[in-house]
Structure formats: structure tokens, C-alpha cells
Amino acid sequence: MANRIFFRLYQCANMLHKTGSRALEADGLTTQQWAVLGALSRKSAMHGMSIGDLARYLMVSRQSLAGLLSRMARDGHVTIAADTTDRRSRIVSMTDVGGHAWNVLAQPKIRDYYMQALDGVSINDTAHILHYLLTILGNMQEIDAKSVRNEPDPD
């Protein structure tokens, strides 16, 4: 049963990338870019986020984020600048162009995409799905933390 659950999660992630990117392709955005813009649109990120904090928030490696941010900076969606308090750190901020792409162009399409993807799923079921996904995510984060600390799995 566990194999089926995780395989379906894998398939869902792949379909989210494929169909989600298709939903925003006219605006030149991919699902990865919408995740970055979504993260940067939060009130707590109003003044930007360090690349490390953004990578941790999105749960991706800094290396995979670097190329994505370079393309987004090239397209004018974000700026990347040295942190004024820690010159070793770089801060990513959403530009006005990125804000327009996120708030005006992408949001209506993303909401429509979500409504289509959740068609036939009740509010109650949605709450349960979210609960279970958060539980699984927390367990996976613990596995990750143990592997970073090189702790053996208890038998």
C-alpha cells in the first residue's frame, strides 16, 4: 500500500509540473517559477529572502535553485543582491514585473487550475488530504534531518 501511495505522489508531482506549467506557459512561467514567486509574495518575504532561506522554504537544493533564479532575474521577475548586513549572503526579491506576473497574470490561472484539479473533492476531503500530506511531509523532514546527522534508523 505504501508503494502505491508514494508512487501516486510521484505521479501527482510530475503531472503538477506538466499541467501546471502548461496553464501558465502563455505568461512564460513554470511551476518552479510560480513556487518562487509565491514564496516571495508572502508578507514575511516583503523585503526579500536569502537564497538559503528560499531553498529551505521550497525544500530544494541551493544548486537547483541557482539556475532557476538566474533565469528569473534575466526575465525581470526577481533581483538578486548582496545582503547589506551579511555580504556573503544574497537576497532574492520580487520585482514589479514579477509582482505583476504573480498577482495579475498567474493568480487567476492558478486558482482555475486548482479548481479543476480538485474537481469532485469536497472541502472536508481537502482538509483531510492537507492533514495527511503535512503528516507525511513532517515524517520525511525527520528522515532528512536524521540522514544529515547520520543517525541510524531504529530497528
N, C-alpha and C positions, 0 to 999 in steps of 0.2 A: 504494500500500500504506500509506504514512504517513497519508494522509487517512482510510483505513478504521480504522487503529489509534486515531487521536485522536478520531474520531467515536464509536468504541465506548467509549473512556474517558469521553467526554462523556455517552453514554447510561448507562454504569455509574454515574457520579456522580449523574445525575438519578434513576435507579432506587434508588440507595442512600438518597438523601434521601426519596423517596416511600415505599418499602417499609420502610426503617429507622425512619422517623418513625411509620409505621403500627404497627410492632412495639412501640413504646413509648408510643403515644397514650393508653393507659389510665392511664399514670403521668404524663401531661402533659409528656412530653419529646419534643423533636425531635432529629434527628441533629446539628444545630448545638449544641444544649444538651448532648448526650451527649459531643461533642467537647470542650467546655469543661470539663465535669465530669471527663472522662478526663484532660485536661491537668492539672487541679488536683489529681487524686488521686495523681499521681506523687510519689514521696518528695522529689524536688528542689523541689516546689511546696508542701510541707507547710505552710509559713508564708505561702503566697500567692505571687502573681506580679504584676508591674506590668502594666498594660493593654498597654503597648508590647511587653513580652516575650511576653505571651499572644498578641497579634496576630501577632507574628513566628513563634511556635511553630506556631500554627494556619495561618499563611500567608494571613491575611485582613487587610483594612484596619482600622485603628482605628475608622473611621466605621461599618463594617458590624458590628463587634463591640460598639460602644457601645449600640445598641438592644437587642441580644440580652442583654447584661449587665444592662441596666435591667430587662428582663422577668424575668430570672433572680433579680435582687435582690428584685423585687416578690413573686416566688413563694417567696422564702426560701431559694433554693438557694445563693446567694453573697452575700457582703458586699463592698462597695467602700468603702475607707477611704483617707485620705491616708497616704502613706508617712511614717513617723516620721523618716527620715533625709533625705528629699527631698520637701518639701511640694508641689512641682509635680507629683509622680508619685502615681498612685493604685494601690493594691494590691487585687487581687481574691483573695478566699479562699473556699473551700467551707465552707458552714455544716454543722451537724449534720444539718439537713434535707436538704441537698444530698448529704451523705455517705450518708445512708440511701437516698435516691433512687438514687444511683450504685451503692452496694455491695449493697443488699438487693433493690431493685426492678428496676433496669436490668440489672445484670450477667448474671443467668440468661437474660433475654430476649435480650440482645445475643449471648451465647455461642450460644444456639439459632439466632438469626438468621444468625450467621456460619457455623454448621454447615450450615444449609440453603443458604446462598448458595455455599458451597464443596463442595456435594454433587457427587461424581464427580471431584473434583480431588484428586490424590494429594499426599502430603506433599512429595515430590520436585518435583512441578509447582508447589506452593505456594511452595516455596523459590525456584524459578526466576522465578515471577511477581513475588515480592517483590524479587528482584535486579534484574529489568528495570525495575520501577516506580521503584526507587531510582535507577537509572541515568538514566531519563527525567527524574525529579524534579530530580536534580543538574544535568542539562543545562538544564532550564527555569529553575532558580535562577541559573545562569550567564547565561542570556539576560536575566533580570530585572536582575541586577547590572549588566550592560553597558548596558541601557537607562537605568538610574538614573544611570550615569556618562556617558551619551550617547556611548558608543563606537560607531563604525560597525562593522557586521559585516564580517569579512574576506571578500574575494572570491576 
